């Protein structure tokens, strides 16, 4: 109930303060670095634009209950959206965008505290965005400013009147925001950064604002922690894959290097074909494992410098099914097994081990097959020297629609062309 009362009082407040790539000015009250004439003009123009914004007036006139409902909706919406993100800068921009677009804040900014003791702006929104990026540094020593105080202490700072706070960094007394709220973002028990809100007028921010901003900062901190854990898991996953493929490397250096090259290209092609980043990573992992079954192929066949006999081909082709079975036995990798097993199927049904055709073949396997074919052509093999990239592309074009999926081949060509142009 107390929280609701606090939130209701917040609804009556004026709209808040500044935008985007904002970094708290590198100033102190003792040695203020005043803005020049050009900057003062820009700041005055930004302030006038903000006060003329129709949203500011509509929000000031909205009823308390409606405003409270919108607050709660924003908090819930941000929590859900953050849970679906993994890139920290994207998450930060999402937070400040949502705050500004919903409440027309004059400033909403997130700074990250780096190991060198500097607060660095990673996202911000508000009318002063262009002014801040044009005239102010985006790096702030943690020893300076209200945000620096919050980063050092971890405690929220509510500044009803910036002129009365000795840590507030003065830029232009005529256009500086009148009130400020800075909340520490905690990740795994340590201060990760600061979520900062500033308002045009003194007294515009109060305890109710603290409730909202602290809740959002907490959600953001949890999302950052989750993203770091996901990154750690992905690194562990990749390490485990490398350990598995090293068993093949012990028998065949070509296969190990080839698998990594195919994996990198396959992931890029998957992204080009509009697969999500998560699915594209799965394509990459499956490509790394697609020749794992070769551990069961005798070295005299695997490394034979000349053509294989029919019996030897039967043994060689068994590696696809064996690889799929091996991968399926590992819980963390089991979802990759169908792509590994089908990575040597052909679009016309003439592949192995199951004779799948067309779209019966998993898309990941079709992508791996095309990238595998290209890389095999441009790499030295025991039985023939490497051919040129141009010759490889000609071969891909020739077998598109029979051995390989035409749409995948087109994506591979586009990716190769773009990489060559770069």
DAZIUR-V212732 format. One record per backbone hydrogen bond with DSSP energy under -1.0 kcal/mol. NH is the residue of the N-H (numbers start at 0). CO is the residue of the C=O. E is the energy in kcal/mol with one decimal. If there is no record, write none. Layout:
BEGIN
NH,CO,E  NH,CO,E
END
This chain:
BEGIN
4,0,-2.3  5,1,-2.3  6,2,-2.7  7,3,-2.6  8,4,-2.1  9,5,-1.6  10,6,-1.4  12,9,-1.6  16,197,-4.0  17,105,-2.8  21,19,-9.9  26,24,-2.2  34,170,-2.4  39,35,-2.7  40,36,-2.0  41,37,-2.1  42,38,-2.8  43,39,-2.2  44,40,-2.3  45,41,-2.5  46,42,-2.5  47,43,-2.3  48,44,-2.3  49,45,-2.3  50,46,-2.3  51,47,-1.5  52,49,-1.1  56,52,-1.2  57,53,-2.4  58,54,-2.7  59,55,-1.7  60,56,-1.3  66,62,-2.2  67,63,-2.5  68,64,-2.5  69,65,-1.9  70,66,-2.1  71,67,-2.4  72,68,-2.4  73,69,-2.6  74,70,-2.4  75,71,-2.3  76,72,-3.1  77,73,-2.8  78,74,-1.9  79,75,-2.0  80,76,-2.5  81,77,-2.9  82,78,-1.4  84,81,-1.5  90,86,-2.1  91,87,-2.5  92,88,-2.4  93,89,-2.2  94,90,-2.0  95,91,-2.1  96,92,-2.5  97,93,-2.4  98,94,-2.3  99,95,-2.3  100,96,-3.1  101,97,-1.9  102,98,-2.3  103,99,-2.2  105,15,-2.6  106,16,-9.9  107,17,-1.1  107,124,-1.9  108,195,-2.4  109,122,-2.8  110,193,-2.6  111,119,-3.1  112,191,-3.1  113,117,-2.5  116,113,-1.9  118,139,-3.4  119,111,-2.9  120,137,-2.2  121,109,-2.5  122,109,-1.3  124,107,-2.4  128,125,-1.9  131,127,-3.1  132,128,-2.4  133,129,-1.9  134,130,-2.2  135,131,-2.3  139,118,-2.6  141,116,-2.5  143,140,-2.1  148,144,-1.9  149,145,-2.2  150,146,-2.6  151,147,-2.2  152,148,-2.2  153,149,-3.2  156,181,-2.7  158,179,-3.5  161,177,-2.5  163,160,-1.6  164,161,-1.1  167,164,-1.2  174,171,-1.4  175,171,-2.6  177,198,-1.2  178,198,-1.6  179,158,-2.3  180,196,-3.3  181,156,-2.5  182,194,-2.6  184,192,-2.9  186,189,-3.0  189,186,-1.6  191,184,-3.5  192,184,-1.3  193,110,-2.4  194,182,-2.9  195,108,-3.2  196,180,-3.2  197,106,-1.1  198,178,-2.7  202,159,-2.9  203,200,-1.5  209,205,-1.2  210,206,-1.4  211,207,-1.5  212,208,-2.6  213,209,-2.7  214,210,-1.6  215,211,-2.1  216,212,-2.7  217,213,-2.2  218,214,-2.1  219,215,-2.6  220,216,-2.5  221,217,-2.2  222,218,-2.2  223,219,-2.5  224,220,-2.3  225,221,-2.6  226,222,-2.4  227,223,-2.1  228,224,-2.1  229,225,-2.5  230,226,-2.1  231,227,-2.2  232,228,-2.5  233,229,-2.6  234,230,-2.3  235,231,-2.3  236,232,-2.7  237,233,-2.6  238,234,-2.3  239,235,-2.3  240,236,-2.2  241,237,-2.5  242,238,-2.2  243,239,-2.0  244,240,-2.8  245,241,-1.5  246,243,-1.3  248,244,-1.9  249,245,-1.6  250,247,-1.6  251,247,-2.5  255,251,-1.5  256,252,-2.1  257,253,-3.1  258,254,-2.4  259,255,-1.4  260,256,-2.2  261,257,-2.7  262,258,-2.1  263,259,-2.2  264,260,-2.0  265,261,-2.8  266,262,-2.2  267,263,-1.7  268,264,-2.4  269,265,-2.4  270,266,-2.1  271,267,-2.0  272,268,-1.6  273,270,-1.7  274,269,-2.2  279,275,-2.7  280,276,-1.9  281,277,-1.7  282,278,-2.1  283,279,-2.0  284,280,-2.8  285,281,-2.7  286,282,-2.2  287,283,-2.1  288,284,-1.3  291,288,-2.3  293,290,-2.0  294,291,-1.9  295,292,-1.9  296,293,-1.4  300,297,-1.1  301,297,-2.5  302,298,-2.8  312,308,-2.3  313,309,-1.7  314,310,-1.8  315,311,-2.8  316,312,-3.0  318,315,-1.6  319,316,-1.1  321,317,-2.2  322,318,-2.7  323,319,-2.1  324,320,-2.2  325,321,-2.5  326,322,-2.5  327,323,-2.1  329,326,-1.6  332,329,-1.4  333,329,-1.4  335,332,-2.5  336,333,-1.5  339,335,-2.1  340,336,-2.9  341,337,-2.0  344,341,-1.9  346,402,-1.8  347,401,-2.1  348,345,-1.8  351,343,-1.5  357,346,-2.1  359,356,-2.1  360,357,-1.6  365,361,-2.1  366,362,-2.5  367,363,-2.4  368,364,-2.6  369,365,-1.9  370,366,-2.3  371,367,-3.0  372,368,-2.3  373,369,-2.2  374,370,-2.5  375,371,-2.3  376,372,-1.7  377,373,-1.7  380,383,-2.9  383,380,-1.0  386,376,-2.6  391,387,-2.3  392,388,-2.4  393,389,-2.0  394,390,-2.0  395,391,-2.3  396,392,-2.3  397,393,-1.9  398,394,-1.8  400,403,-3.3  401,398,-1.8  402,398,-1.5  403,398,-2.0  408,404,-2.4  409,405,-2.2  410,406,-1.7  411,407,-2.5  412,408,-2.6  413,409,-2.3  414,410,-2.3  415,411,-2.6  416,412,-2.8  417,413,-2.4  418,414,-2.4  419,415,-2.4  420,416,-2.3  421,417,-1.9
END
